[in-house]
């Protein structure tokens, strides 16, 4: 838990007054980011309103998956119509994945200033524009450029969608909701080829982009009625700026007190300034470090209740406004990556996501070349992987919440983000064997039913693990959830870009059996990294929080 202690005592006309008691007694305020008091708290909204919002962001999150896969069945037609080379067509996919992974860093930062709603509207509208121009493109260069615009626009929901869930739900509820939310983007890789095949056969390749244009237009329209869930009081960026402004008010009040000493009479400094617990000596620094961790080592709890009251913040700083400098995306990303637990879990998450793109990309080629399936039949086979992912996401999310609640109860109701990762132990046993089995089933050209079963199992266990790591990334970065998820998107986008570029050469050289034996080893490494975070992540995280508290004074 991230918290800061500040002793606020209103003084002077700019800081407001609350009577003689407030003027003589400092107010101790503990800033608990996770449960800071806010107006119209989204977590207190009705279940119906929350479900509507989850439905909206889930539908919008389908754009990214559909955009990456829906036009794959039309690749041959695009190559002929636009006189494109294989390398140029490869760029339309690899650049899409890379930009979709990196751009959330920008969107998450902008959401700290403009809120979630404005980012949703702007980003999805950009994606719609890219789809319209792509549908009318006359050259491959225009198509490549519009694919980049589509990727940039569709990427916002990836980062701030999970952050929106963090706005709405308590940590003990997030696993289930993350699972439900993540179902929608998983439909893209499975439904995309089917929709693309139907649209291409019925019309032409341009119909796939017109379909995306209509879908993104409907999503944009729905977000016009979206009620923003972002509350700045629960943002670490805002709290950092608030602290800086408070310190400036301290200096102003001290200067005013000095003038009174000279012009009128001596004034007790404690009655003329706002005192900020800054930790000038070693004991106060140690106290601050403990407070930053949520109290004593035995009392830390990421779900501790907030004690911050809006009435206790001086009037002069209630209208703090953030600037672009305050939300520079590089700074939050560096702070997220400076924590060892984040770095390790993000690397593990990136490997899991890269596998997802590798298997859907190479499976399409295997089904076409070895099983001689057309685009529509290939889409139906890949549906097995999509169904596995859907069930893994929903059931894995519920199982994650069940384990989290169970372990929390064993610890007297006190929770730590690492408790969430215990739910990955069971699927970890079956995931690598499923991956290796899929590769050799394809290598030996076993009946298509076996391929479908292995695709289903690989998807089910992969997403069961991935959804828990995503929930952990949110829980472990209280107040920085959008930046943390954006960092995760960057890692997974970069990993997927590399996996997509090397998948076909490796498939051609060592076959599906060799390729997915290699992936079996990589998934095992990913699992070991997750176990490392489960074991040591709490110590790393608490040490990092204490270090950040000392540096901030």
Secondary structure, DSSP 4 states (H G I P E B T S, - for coil): --EEEEEE---HHHH----HHHHHS-EEEEEEGGG---TT-GGGS-HHHHHHHHHHHHHHHHHHHHHHHTTGGGHHHHHHHTT--HHHHHHHHHHHHHHHHHTHHHHHHHHHHHHHHHHHHHHHHHHHHHHHHHHT--SHHHHHHHHHHHHHHHTHHHHHHHHHHHHHS-HHHHHHHHHHHHHHHHHHHHHHHHHHHHHHHHS-THHHHHHHHHHHHHHHHHHTTPPP---GGG-HHHHHHHHHHHHHHHHHHHHHHHHHHHHT----GGGTS-------SHHHHHHHHHHHTTSSGGG--TTPPP---GGGS-GGGTT----TTTT-HHHHHHHHHTSHHHHHHHHHHHHHHHHHHHHHHHHHHHHHHTS---HHHHHHHHHHHHHHHHHHHHHHHHHHHHHHHHHHHHTTT---GGGGGGGGHHHHHHHHHHHHHHHHHHHTT--HHHHHHHHHHHHHHHHHHHHHHHHHHHHTSTT-HHHHHHHHHHHHHHHHHHHHHHHHHHHHHHHHHHHHHHHHHHHHHHHHHHHHHHHHHHHHHHHHHHHHHHHT-
